[in-house]
Amino acid sequence: EAGEAPHVFMRHVVAAGNTMAFRSDFRSVLMPFPDLPSTHDAWIAFVVACLSGCGLVREHLIRYRLHGDNLIGIHRFGWRDQIRQARRQIHEDAFGQAARFFELAHHRLEGRIPAELASAIQEKTAHSKTRAVMSDRLLGRLPAIYTEWRMGRYHRCGYGLKSLAQDLWLR
């Protein structure tokens, strides 16, 4: 649906650089890329989606093959792999990196996007910051988890109950 791409990209990195095309006049907003690990494709997709939306080309233009040795890209994870990946996110400060990503995007896009979208980016930033600094002790993080759940941020900014479960049990 029109206008939904930024909200999708706030929750999932679904764009790969080899599948994107954009107008050169976006370079001034895109550059310089943020100094964060592995963000170039996500940065381009998110910023362009915020400024002009996204469209899908229904024609198959590339061949993408899934196999057990893929280093990057789509992987099919069983539940144990998902738990390992969720723990790795926590230990690699993925939520802190997300907070910095969206904070930089908000700053770069300030005055160029509708207020509702700017507010959604700020909410994603706040949710990511909260998750980044949660206590290692369950009792220490329960108030933050409850607040994020009550405000609906696990659903709007993350993977819903899956993200809540990650914060409850995987730290």
C-alpha positions in Angstrom: 0.0 0.0 0.0 1.2 3.5 -0.8 3.2 5.1 2.0 3.7 1.9 3.9 7.3 1.2 2.7 9.0 3.4 5.5 7.0 1.6 8.1 8.0 -1.8 6.7 11.7 -0.8 6.5 11.5 0.3 10.2 10.7 -3.2 11.2 12.5 -5.3 8.5 15.5 -4.9 6.3 13.9 -6.3 3.1 15.9 -4.4 0.4 19.1 -5.6 -1.0 21.4 -3.3 -3.0 21.4 -5.4 -6.1 17.6 -5.1 -6.3 17.3 -1.3 -5.9 17.3 1.6 -8.3 16.8 5.3 -7.4 17.1 8.7 -9.0 20.5 10.4 -8.7 18.9 13.6 -7.1 18.6 11.6 -3.9 22.4 11.5 -3.5 22.5 14.8 -1.6 20.2 13.4 1.1 21.7 9.9 1.1 25.4 10.9 1.4 27.4 10.6 3.4 26.3 7.2 4.6 26.2 6.7 8.3 29.2 5.2 9.9 27.4 2.1 11.2 28.0 -1.6 10.3 26.2 -3.0 7.3 23.8 -0.1 6.7 24.2 1.1 3.2 21.4 -0.9 1.5 19.1 -0.3 4.5 20.0 3.4 4.5 19.2 3.9 0.8 16.0 1.9 1.0 14.7 3.7 4.1 15.6 7.3 3.1 14.3 6.9 -0.5 11.1 5.3 0.8 10.6 8.2 3.2 11.1 10.8 0.5 9.3 9.3 -2.5 7.9 5.8 -1.7 8.8 2.5 -3.3 7.5 0.5 -6.1 7.8 -3.1 -7.1 8.8 -4.3 -10.5 6.8 -7.5 -11.1 9.2 -8.7 -13.8 12.0 -11.1 -12.7 15.2 -9.2 -13.2 17.7 -11.2 -11.2 18.1 -14.8 -10.1 18.6 -15.3 -6.4 19.5 -18.8 -5.4 19.1 -20.0 -1.8 21.5 -22.7 -0.6 23.1 -23.7 2.6 26.3 -21.7 2.0 24.8 -18.3 1.5 26.9 -15.8 3.4 24.3 -12.9 3.3 20.7 -12.6 2.3 17.7 -14.6 3.1 18.1 -17.6 5.3 15.5 -20.0 6.6 16.0 -20.3 10.3 14.6 -23.0 12.6 13.5 -21.9 16.1 16.9 -22.7 17.6 18.7 -20.6 15.0 16.2 -17.7 15.7 17.0 -17.9 19.4 20.8 -17.8 18.6 20.3 -14.9 16.3 18.2 -13.0 18.8 20.9 -13.5 21.5 23.5 -12.4 19.0 21.5 -9.2 18.3 21.6 -8.4 22.0 25.3 -9.0 22.4 26.3 -7.1 19.3 24.3 -4.0 20.3 21.9 -4.3 17.3 19.3 -2.2 19.2 21.9 0.6 19.9 22.9 0.6 16.2 19.2 0.7 15.2 18.7 3.7 17.5 21.6 5.5 15.9 20.5 4.6 12.4 17.0 6.0 12.9 18.2 9.0 14.9 20.6 9.9 12.0 17.7 9.3 9.5 15.4 11.5 11.4 18.0 14.3 11.5 18.8 13.9 7.7 15.1 13.9 6.8 14.0 16.7 9.1 11.7 19.1 7.3 11.5 16.9 4.2 8.9 14.3 5.4 5.4 14.5 6.8 5.1 15.0 10.6 3.4 11.6 11.1 6.4 9.9 9.5 8.9 11.9 11.5 7.0 10.9 14.6 7.1 7.2 13.7 10.8 7.4 13.2 11.2 9.1 16.6 9.1 6.3 18.1 11.3 3.6 16.5 14.4 5.4 17.8 13.0 5.6 21.3 12.0 1.9 21.2 15.4 0.9 20.0 17.1 3.0 22.7 15.0 1.4 25.4 15.8 -2.1 24.2 19.5 -1.2 23.9 19.9 -0.3 27.6 17.7 -2.9 29.2 19.1 -4.5 32.3 20.6 -8.0 32.3 18.4 -8.7 35.3 14.8 -9.6 34.6 13.4 -7.6 37.5 15.4 -4.6 36.3 14.0 -4.7 32.8 10.3 -5.6 33.5 9.2 -2.0 33.9 10.7 -1.0 30.5 9.2 -4.2 28.9 5.8 -3.4 30.4 5.9 0.3 29.2 7.0 -0.7 25.7 4.2 -3.3 25.5 1.6 -1.0 26.9 2.5 1.7 24.4 2.2 -0.8 21.6 5.8 -0.3 20.5 6.6 -4.0 20.3 3.9 -4.4 17.6 4.5 -1.1 15.7 8.3 -1.0 16.0 9.4 -4.7 16.2 8.1 -8.2 15.7 5.4 -8.1 18.3 5.3 -10.9 20.8 8.5 -12.3 19.4 10.4 -9.1 20.3 8.7 -9.0 23.7 9.8 -12.7 24.4 13.3 -11.8 23.3 13.5 -9.1 26.0 11.9 -11.2 28.6 13.9 -14.4 28.3 17.0 -14.0 26.1 19.1 -11.5 27.9 
